[in-house]
Amino acid sequence: MRICVIGCGAVGSLFAAHLAKAGEAEIWAYDIWEDHIDAIRKNGLKLSGAADFTARLNATSDPNEVPRCDYGIVATKAIHTRSAIAQTAHIFDANSAVCSVQNGVGNEEIIAEHVRYVIRGTTFPAGHPIAPGHVSYDIKGDTWIGPFEPTNPPMSKVDDLAGLVTRAGMNTIALKDARGAQWTKLIFNVSTNPVGALTLLHHGAAARFQPTSQLFNDLIIEGEAVAKKLGIELHGDPRQLVQKGASAPGKHKASMLQDVLSTRQTEVDFMNGAIVKWGEKVGVPTPLNKALWELIKGLEHSWSDPD
């Protein structure tokens, strides 16, 4: 059994390290962050925080070095999905399955342009890089995966991958329909990520401050209305995810805030932008999501055209 984790940033590193430590499969990590890959190759991949260990695994920045894989786990930023899967598609054959555990919606459609079987996924664990080869494991949580319907992967493949990841220490639930879980995480993200990015507040601080807490809830209401109109039954209440994140130890910064602080392009198109797009398609107004999407896009634009 061979698994390639595509995108070995914070979340990808959590999956790669746990799977490698378990030793049930041969693990490869692919990422264009060369310093990180070099450090993993020399010293292993270190996690600290919610788990503290170092795992040895294969790591490369050259996709041609990766052998054929039974499974892929795509954990790149959503904005990099298209390039990442194009670079690695050759390592998967007609029997392979590739699972997205990325933020937002729309990644599976891109992956499906290149591979036969795609698994829809969403994950709650979060972290941040400390240094090349070292990632902080900030928040524990479950992962949910299920068939991406247009590609019709056998449920046995979903069950197999879920079992591998669960036995490695990251609880993963196989679902016949994972849309509800994905949209629950999406709605959590569209509330917490842009608010944190625009206010510079870490998750707990934004959740405790009444004005931003209220904005979280108002954004959630819009997302819930879109999901309901699409006929998607949410897998729990996004507000519970907000509270879980707020009660986690430390001062976890939302991924979009991490991007803003580093002046990197964000995933807002796959988050708030997706809510706006689907809202327009089904006739549900989403003015708050539209406003935050526009503000984040404006902020990104200021880095390249401040005048």
Buried (B, 14 or more C-beta within 10 A) or exposed (E): EBBBBBBBBBBBBBBBBBBBBBEBBBBBBBBBBEEBBBBBBEEBBBBBBBBEBBBBBBBBBEBEEBEEBBBBBBBBBBBBBBEBBEBBBEBBEEEBBBBBBBBBBBBBBBBBEBBBBBBBBBBBBBBBBBEBBBBBBBBBBBBBBBBBEEBEBEEEBBEBBBEBBBBBBBBBBBBEBBBBBBBBBBBBBBBBBBBBBBBEBBBBBBBEBEEBBEBBEEBBEBBBBBBEBBEBEBBEBBBEBBEBBBEBEBEBBBBBBBBBEEEBBBBBBBBBBBBBBBBEEEEBEBEBBBBBBBBBBEBBEEEEEEE
